[in-house]
Every structure is written in structure tokens, then in C-alpha cells.
Amino acid sequence: MNIKPLGDRVVTKMAEAEETTQSGIILAGSAKEKPQFAEVIAVGPGGVVDGKEVKMELKAGDKVIMSKYAGTEVKLDGEEYVIISQKDVLAIVD
């Protein structure tokens, strides 16, 4: 199955949360921070969103930093994705 985002939406796959601290302490599931790094899987077409022209600046394969609690989490074919608006992407990581 494929996800095709609409408008200024972006489908991302989150990086794995850290399971140990730098000093080697193993974190419990509830102590893990939600990661802010993700890989862009699919990008919507852009166009007019809320009366404003939106040009998509992202492409599939980009590594990005996004707002910590942005988006909608979805599970498809056993994989977890987050669908966010392009404005929730803070930076592209090279």
C-alpha cells in the first residue's frame, strides 16, 4: 500500500528512539524521548493551502528535524509513519 499526501502534507518515518544514554544506562519505554529526526517518505503536491500558494521545498529521501509533537501518527503494513504539514519541518539535515 502507498501513502500519497495531499496539499502541503509530508509523510515521514521517524528515527528510532535512543534506548540507552551516553553513559550506558538502558531507558525504560516511558523514559524514551520522542525523536525529532525523520526521513521524508512522500511529499504532497503543494498548491493553494488556506488561500496561500505553497511551494514544496522537501523531497523524498530528505532527512529532517521536525517539531516534537507535530503530525498524525499512522500505522500501515506494520510500519509507523507521521504525516505532518511542511510548516512543521524545522530544518533539512545534510
NORGIZI-V314550 format. One record per helix or strand of 3 or more residues. SS is the DSSP state (H for helix, E for strand). FROM is the first residue (numbers start at 1). LEN is the number of residues. Records with the same first field share a line. If there is no record, write none. Layout:
SS: FROM-LEN  FROM-LEN
This chain:
E: 9-6  37-7  47-3  52-3  63-4  72-5  79-7  89-5
H: 29-3  86-3
